[in-house]
């Protein structure tokens, strides 16, 4: 695929993006992606004068260029439809609670998936400021003219030996200067730096004026792994999830200082699975819908193997096992591996039916397995559901639920 607009490039998963190396800006952009790939990235692979994207979708911001990688499960190349589907799926399930963020009323026109992340961050922070920022007790060392607190004796001798009027003390203070706010402040500065949407720029500027300036800290994976939330700080969970996505996926260009990369990419198969699971849990009130139910399958000494279908739907009279697959059958049969896997689920979960759910055009196919002697069909059924993409996301969700209900009744 050739490039039409270097500022905002729209591609689809598994698609090739070719660069004209005779054009300086395209050559530089390709060089940055090539260097980024050299540090290992699963998002794309290098080809001659270009890249080919994998099953990951989302957005790559490289300097002033935004590369948006959209899902595509049919022949349509309507970027508006697929961008709408992707954004709404992210808002529904990915990494943070949309209900808590109040993002159901988002009205900003999103030019890319990146705008969605930034606006969710802004809305979460606005909500926290309205509620009031929490304070925490922290220990701090300071020079004082009166002995109020714990005297740090060894440091007093080291630093104040000739200044007997000073005391180096440790005290406990109740303040908004603590780690949670330092992480948010770091993310806010990065969002201001990366944002290209003029509608968001003024809101980000207002937040910087109203949010108390914090000490700049170095943030890494361990920083977030060590976070603990209590009753008061639990409201920070949503914004910390978004801040983690933004801060840990930012790769600064330390050589030239201009071609920074922010990679907010994720596996479309995982997103499809989580989206369908959450949708069915909300919609099938008369059923118990569980995800990732594990059964032991094989063992040899210290080695073992388990099986874990994507979704299991229980009712009083039946059990239905479902696997979600983000690929288009294009009128072909499911892969033998998928069908064999569903057959095993039939056995181990004592399921009445098993279902494979795909995106794409097609009717509900009510398939059956053969008996071992090939004389007739077994009682085991494996249904194939295919859900075509539609522009109206609410209608699309309804179609998914309706198809599942038809298959399990």
Secondary structure, 3 states (H helix, E strand, C coil): CCCCCCCEEEEECCCEEECCCCCHHHHHHHHHHHHHHHCCCCCEEEECCEEEECCEEEEEEECCEEEEEECCCCCCCCHHHHHHHHHHHHHHHCCCCHHHHCHHHCCCCCCCHHHHHHHHHHHHHHHHHHHCCCCEEEEEEEEECCCCCEECHHHHHHHCCCCCCCEEEEEEEEECCCHHHHHHHHHHHHHHHHCCCHHHHHHHHHHHHHCCCCCCCCCCHHHHHCCCCCCCHHHHHHHHHHHHHHHHCEECCCCCCCCCEEEEEEEHHHHHHHHHHHHHHHHCCCCEEEECCEEEEEEECCEEEEEECCEEEECCCCEEEEEEECCCCCCCCCCHHHHHHHHHHHHHCCCCEEEEEEECCCCCEEEEEECCCCCCEEEEEEEEEEECCCCCHHHHHHHHHHHHHHHHC
